[in-house]
Structure formats: structure tokens, C-alpha cells
């Protein structure tokens, strides 16, 4: 009779243990400290952020990470199951900081996350992360004036890309439009700006992938996007500056581009060299004139002294 009840007793004991485990999980105390982070990254970058600064060894902690829009569990550090998310997410102890790493950020990673760190049943800290992912990296703005030529770079480092690999678009609102398809808005009737050729006739991609715009106009001012590959692109803003009527030399805006800075420095260097050569030449010429004058003067003095030194008997003989 006892033998027939043993299997059911084991099943009952198993259910009781499972219930106790669930009860333990349910009694985990809520996090008392909550921190918020707003982070911006470009796709393809690697990200790291700290969930907690502690003296506890990482092995004694439980780290949970989940998305909150929509709700989805990403990883739990004490869980060794090979989830696909673990291929890019990892946890490490960085000098007392419980740090989460995400490799090769993609555009789909943007959203809100919650990281919780537990010590047994106590939640030590919670971090709410808002991750924004930009598709393209932002470069420094370029300033230009009307009727000038302007160069928009396609990289942080010149001469990095080949023109054949690069495509350029102008961003109107939030929508990129190919340069050859872009048509500017109609000018107001009271506009004094002269009619000009469309952008696709004035813009061309040069050897290093940069975009050269000739005879720039106010409507050219916008965000531009250059794409090198499916995952690599850059955005740069062209800012057009107004020129006032009858500008003075002090009021003329300067186009702050690397080419202008380099050419200005070169002109300054050339002018300095010309001035120095001129000064040295004048000094040499003045010294030469002084030397010749001194030589002639000394020569005359020698001749006069020779005449005074002629013996008296020779003068008598001549007479």
C-alpha cells in the first residue's frame, strides 16, 4: 500500500519545491534606487553603460536586462542559456562597475531598456536607458555665402573614400532626396535673389567623395547625407550666411572651410616671405652703397696724400 503512494509523494514534493522557488522569486524586493540615462550612438558603434557601482563580486549578483517597448527579456547574467541576444550583449565588472556592453549597434536596437542588479532578493539598483541610434554620423557644419563655391566632406578624414562608392542626398524635413531629383521650393514674389541653375547642375562629387557646390544660393542651405556603404554614412549641414547691402571689409563673412583656412595661411606666409626678402635686399643695397662711397672717399684721400708727398727737388727739376 505504501509502495503505491511513493510516486505521487515524490510528485507532490517536486510541486512543493517548485512552489517555494516561485514564492522566492515573487518576494524579490523592488529597486529602491532608479537612475535614468539618455544615450545617443551611431549604428555600427559599440556601446557600454554602467548599471551599478559596487564592491560585491560580479559572481554574487544577478543582472537582468529587458526591453520595455515592447517588453522583452534580453539577458540574465546568472542564466547560462545560449540566447541569441547574448551574441552581442555581455556583462562585465569594470573597476567596480557592473557594465553592460553591446557590440555593433544596429538601427533596430533603439528604444528603452531596464537594467536591474540583485543581491539575493534585494534589488540594489535599476537603470532606465533610452537608447537613440542615428543611422549616420554627424560632421561639423559648413558655412558659406551666396555665389561662393563650397565643399561638403564625406568623412572625418579627407581622401578616405572613392567618388565611385559615394552617393549624396539632400534632406528636406526628415526625407532624403537624391541630388538629381531635388527641386527647390518656389521663391517668393518679392525675392531679390536671381534665378540660378538647379542644384543638380551645380553640384558634383569629386575624387575623395566630397560634394562640390558652385554658385551657392540660400535654398542650398540644408542637411546633406553621403552614403559610403549600407551601414556607413555621414550627415553634414550647410549653413548659408546672409550678406548685407554695401558690406564693409570688416562685415564680410568668412567661409570657415579647411581650404580657406589653408589658403589664408599660405597667403600670409607668402606675404611675410616677400617682406623679409625686400628688407634684406634693401639692407644689402644700402650696405653696398656705403661701402662704395667709403672706397671712393678713401681713394681720393690716397691720391691727395701722394701729391703732397712729392720731393721738392723733383718740382725744381720740372721747373
C-alpha positions in Angstrom: 0.0 0.0 0.0 2.9 2.4 0.9 4.7 1.4 -2.3 1.7 2.5 -4.5 1.8 6.0 -2.9 5.5 6.7 -3.3 5.4 8.1 -6.9 2.6 10.5 -6.0 4.5 11.6 -2.9 7.6 12.4 -5.0 5.4 14.4 -7.4 3.9 16.3 -4.5 7.3 17.0 -3.1 8.5 18.3 -6.5 5.5 20.6 -6.8 6.1 21.9 -3.3 9.7 22.7 -4.1 8.7 24.5 -7.4 6.1 26.5 -5.5 8.7 27.6 -2.9 11.1 28.7 -5.7 8.3 30.7 -7.3 7.5 32.2 -4.0 11.1 33.2 -3.5 11.1 34.9 -7.0 7.9 36.6 -6.2 9.3 38.1 -2.9 12.2 39.8 -4.6 12.1 43.3 -3.2 11.7 46.3 -5.6 14.6 48.5 -6.5 15.0 51.5 -4.2 17.4 53.4 -6.4 16.5 54.2 -10.0 18.7 56.0 -12.5 17.9 57.3 -15.9 20.3 57.5 -18.9 19.8 59.0 -22.4 22.5 57.8 -24.8 23.0 58.6 -28.5 25.0 56.3 -30.8 25.5 55.8 -34.5 24.8 52.3 -35.9 27.9 50.2 -36.1 29.3 51.6 -32.9 30.0 49.6 -29.7 28.2 50.8 -26.5 28.9 50.4 -22.8 27.0 51.7 -19.8 27.1 51.0 -16.1 24.2 49.6 -14.1 25.8 49.7 -10.7 28.9 50.7 -8.8 29.5 48.1 -6.1 32.1 46.3 -4.1 30.3 42.9 -4.5 31.9 40.4 -6.8 30.0 40.0 -10.1 29.5 36.3 -9.4 27.4 37.0 -6.4 25.0 39.3 -8.3 22.1 38.7 -10.7 21.9 41.1 -13.6 18.7 41.4 -15.6 18.2 43.3 -18.8 15.0 43.7 -20.7 13.4 46.0 -23.3 10.3 47.9 -22.2 8.9 48.9 -25.6 7.8 46.2 -26.3 8.6 44.2 -23.2 11.2 41.6 -24.0 13.8 39.8 -21.8 17.3 40.3 -23.2 19.6 38.5 -20.8 20.0 37.4 -17.1 23.6 37.1 -16.0 23.1 34.1 -13.8 21.2 32.4 -16.7 23.7 30.4 -18.9 21.2 29.5 -21.6 22.6 30.4 -25.1 20.1 33.0 -26.1 20.7 34.7 -29.5 20.8 38.1 -27.9 23.8 37.1 -25.9 25.9 37.2 -29.0 26.1 41.0 -28.9 25.2 41.7 -25.2 27.6 40.9 -22.4 28.2 41.7 -18.7 31.5 42.5 -17.0 33.0 44.1 -13.9 34.9 47.2 -14.9 36.7 48.5 -11.8 33.7 48.1 -9.5 31.1 49.0 -12.2 28.6 46.4 -13.3 28.9 47.2 -17.0 26.8 46.0 -19.9 28.3 46.0 -23.4 26.5 46.0 -26.8 28.5 45.3 -29.9 27.8 46.5 -33.4 24.7 48.6 -32.7 22.0 48.4 -35.3 19.2 50.7 -36.1 16.7 48.2 -34.6 18.4 48.5 -31.2 17.0 51.9 -30.5 14.4 52.0 -27.7 14.0 51.9 -23.9 15.7 49.3 -21.7 15.7 48.5 -18.0 18.7 47.0 -16.2 18.3 45.6 -12.7 21.0 44.3 -10.3 20.1 42.0 -7.5 22.0 40.7 -4.5 20.0 37.7 -3.4 16.4 39.1 -3.1 17.5 42.7 -2.7 17.4 44.9 -5.8 20.5 47.1 -5.4 19.9 49.4 -8.4 17.8 49.9 -11.5 18.9 51.8 -14.6 16.4 53.0 -17.2 18.1 53.5 -20.5 16.8 55.4 -23.5 19.0 54.4 -26.5 18.8 56.6 -29.6 20.5 55.3 -32.7 21.4 57.5 -35.6 21.8 56.0 -38.9 24.6 58.4 -39.9 27.4 60.1 -38.1 27.2 63.9 -37.8 30.0 66.0 -39.1 30.8 69.7 -38.4 28.6 72.2 -40.1 30.0 74.1 -43.2 29.3 77.8 -43.6 29.1 79.6 -47.0 27.8 82.8 -48.6 25.8 83.3 -51.8 27.6 82.9 -55.1 30.5 81.1 -53.4 31.8 77.6 -54.0 31.5 75.2 -51.0 32.9 71.7 -50.3 30.9 69.3 -48.2 33.1 66.5 -46.8 32.0 62.8 -46.8 34.2 61.7 -43.9 36.0 62.9 -40.8 39.3 62.1 -42.7 39.9 63.6 -46.2 40.9 61.3 -49.1 39.3 58.3 -47.4 36.6 57.3 -49.9 36.5 56.9 -53.6 33.9 59.0 -55.5 32.6 55.9 -57.3 31.4 54.5 -53.9 29.7 57.6 -52.6 26.1 58.8 -53.1 24.8 62.2 -52.0 21.3 63.2 -50.9 19.7 66.4 -49.6 17.5 66.0 -46.5 14.3 68.0 -46.7 12.3 67.6 -43.4 13.2 64.1 -42.5 13.2 62.7 -46.0 16.4 62.3 -48.0 16.1 63.1 -51.7 18.7 62.4 -54.4 20.5 65.5 -55.6 19.5 65.0 -59.2 15.8 64.7 -58.2 15.7 67.6 -55.8 13.7 70.7 -56.9 13.9 73.8 -54.5 10.6 75.4 -53.4 9.3 78.4 -55.4 10.8 81.7 -54.4 8.5 84.4 -53.0 7.5 87.1 -55.4 9.4 89.8 -53.5 12.6 87.8 -53.5 15.6 89.7 -54.9 17.7 86.5 -55.4 18.5 86.0 -59.1 17.4 82.9 -60.9 20.1 80.2 -60.9 20.7 76.8 -62.2 19.2 73.9 -60.2 21.3 72.1 -57.6 22.0 69.0 -59.7 23.6 71.2 -62.3 25.9 73.0 -59.8 26.8 70.0 -57.6 29.3 67.2 -58.4 31.2 64.6 -56.5 34.9 65.0 -56.6 37.7 62.4 -56.2 37.6 61.9 -52.5 33.8 61.6 -52.3 33.2 65.2 -51.2 30.4 67.2 -52.7 31.4 70.5 -54.5 28.6 73.0 -54.9 29.3 76.0 -57.2 27.4 79.4 -57.1 25.7 78.5 -53.8 22.3 80.1 -53.1 20.2 80.4 -50.0 18.0 77.5 -50.9 21.0 75.2 -50.8 21.2 75.6 -47.0 20.1 72.2 -45.6 21.3 68.9 -44.2 23.1 66.6 -46.7 23.8 62.9 -46.4 26.6 61.0 -48.1 26.4 57.2 -48.0 29.6 55.1 -48.5 28.0 51.7 -47.8 24.9 50.1 -46.4 26.0 50.8 -42.8 28.3 53.8 -43.3 27.0 57.2 -43.9 27.6 60.8 -42.8 25.4 63.9 -42.4 26.6 67.5 -42.7 24.7 70.8 -42.5 25.3 73.6 -45.0 24.6 76.9 -43.4 24.1 79.9 -45.8 25.0 83.3 -44.4 23.3 86.5 -45.5 25.4 89.3 -47.0 24.2 92.8 -46.0 23.9 95.7 -48.6 27.2 97.6 -49.1 29.3 95.5 -46.8 32.5 96.8 -45.3 35.7 94.8 -45.2 35.0 94.1 -41.5 31.5 92.9 -42.2 32.2 90.4 -45.0 31.5 86.9 -43.7 34.4 84.4 -43.9 33.6 80.9 -45.2 35.0 78.7 -42.5 36.3 75.8 -44.5 39.6 74.0 -44.3 40.5 75.1 -47.8 40.0 78.8 -46.9 42.0 78.5 -43.7 44.9 76.7 -45.5 44.9 79.2 -48.4 44.8 82.2 -46.0 47.7 80.8 -44.0 49.6 80.3 -47.3 48.9 83.9 -48.4 50.1 85.2 -45.0 53.3 83.1 -45.3 53.9 84.3 -48.8 53.5 88.0 -47.9 55.8 87.5 -44.9 58.4 86.0 -47.2 58.2 88.8 -49.7 58.5 91.4 -47.0 61.5 89.7 -45.5 63.2 89.4 -48.9 62.6 93.0 -49.6 64.0 94.2 -46.3 67.1 92.0 -46.7 67.7 93.3 -50.3 67.4 96.9 -49.2 69.8 96.3 -46.3 72.3 94.7 -48.8 71.9 97.6 -51.3 72.4 100.3 -48.6 75.5 98.5 -47.3 76.9 98.2 -50.8 76.3 102.0 -51.4 78.0 102.8 -48.2 81.0 100.6 -49.0 81.4 102.1 -52.5 81.2 105.7 -51.0 83.8 104.9 -48.4 86.1 103.3 -51.0 85.8 106.3 -53.3 86.5 108.7 -50.4 89.5 106.7 -49.3 90.8 106.6 -52.9 90.6 110.3 -53.2 92.4 110.8 -49.9 95.2 108.5 -51.0 95.7 110.4 -54.3 95.8 113.7 -52.5 98.3 112.5 -50.0 100.6 111.2 -52.8 100.6 114.6 -54.4 101.6 116.3 -51.1 104.5 113.8 -50.6 106.3 114.7 -53.9 110.0 115.8 -53.1 111.0 119.4 -53.6 113.9 118.7 -55.9 111.7 116.9 -58.4 109.5 120.0 -58.5 112.6 122.2 -59.2 113.8 119.9 -61.9 110.5 120.0 -63.6 110.5 123.8 -63.5 
